[in-house]
Amino acid sequence: AASIPDYRGPNGVWTLAEQGKRTFECRDPVNSSPTTSHMALRELYKRGLVRHILSQNCDGLHLRSGVPQKSLSEIHGNMHIEVCREGCSTLRQYIRPYDVTKKSQFRRHKTGRSCDHCHTELDDTIVHFGEVGRVQWPLNWAGTTDILEESTCDLLICLGTSLAVLKQYDFLWPTGEAKKRAKIVIINLQWTPKDRVATLKIHAKCDDVMTKLMQQLGAPIPEYCRTCDPILNSKRSARSGELMSRITECSCAGRGNTRRNYAPPSPDAVTPSNDLVTPGWWTVGISRSLKRSLTSVNSGQTTRRKTRGKRAKASKTRSQMIESSSTNDSDQCAVQEEVSALVEWLVSSV
């Protein structure tokens, strides 16, 4: 919905790379906007119905939607954030209105810009495949673990993720008494490895589900305002303390500003365009997927047949799942009932 391809969907960049396909360009993520789901989650957070958001995406759209950093764990980094983690005594963040990851590589994260205070070269915050993220922000693992350790997490909603990576983090999933109490809801068009433990699986598009959910709650989904975007608006970006603790609100109505899709240009940013780009944080995952694909091709006919068979089976499974999902999408009553159950659990978990 944000014009940024996913990783492991049928047409995801990882999936295509495993098939040996090398076209990995998309619309510049800086020019994308938070989706209906992003803005709905922001409103649910504002109303106290959602306490914390964990994101695997590096596009920064949750932060751009207005959710404060303290309640957001971007565990794979944020393309807009570079940090000084060597020269300054405490981690210092620089939040930019452009992609800082263009030079990002596996274990090579220097951005070419320097800290204003100690003049040490800054690092991006991307966590590539095979790396372990060490920086406190924007990863904010503590924010997630604090919620889980309180044993008060009654509802876990998984929106649009394959869970191929998150399934490996055992501490994220309820165990013991918490497992008996906590409900897991998965919203995805495809199969996930956690479907069998889910209390509810909704085969539908995230934006469709979130729209219905907000309608049943009687809560409007706020409009995204590019002018008041806390990352793209340089004045707001400078107030990093506010981004840490406060929800970013649109203030256009108060000052009579009607240019809701306007964002002031940054002197360091590339002029926005419709040209296709390859985000820096994609490069390592893509190259590894391509390498796996080429290794399979060069390791003999038997291996090729096995690999091809596995892919064909996986492709068939995905197709069946999507076809089934399309049927569920057309059956508005079924989805409506599932969303009603989710709304009931969401409200009761407060």
Secondary structure, 3 states (H helix, E strand, C coil): CCCCCCCCCCCCHHHHHHCCCCCCCEECHHHCCCCHHHHHHHHHHHCCCCCCEEECCCCCHHHHHCCCHHHEEECCCCCCEEEECCCCCCCEEEECCCCCCCCCECCECEEEEECCCCCCEEEECCCCCCCCCCCCCCCCHHHHHHHHHCCCCCEEEEECCCCCCHHHCHHHCCCHHHHHHCEEEEECCCCCCCHHHCCEEECCCHHHHHHHHHHHHCCCCCCCCCCCCCCCCHHHHHCHHHHHHCCCCCCHHHHCCCCCCCCCCCCCCCCCCCCEECCHHHHHHHHHHHHHHHHHHHCCHHHHHHHHHHHHHHHHHHHHHHHHHHHHHHCHHHHHHHHHHHHHHHHHCC
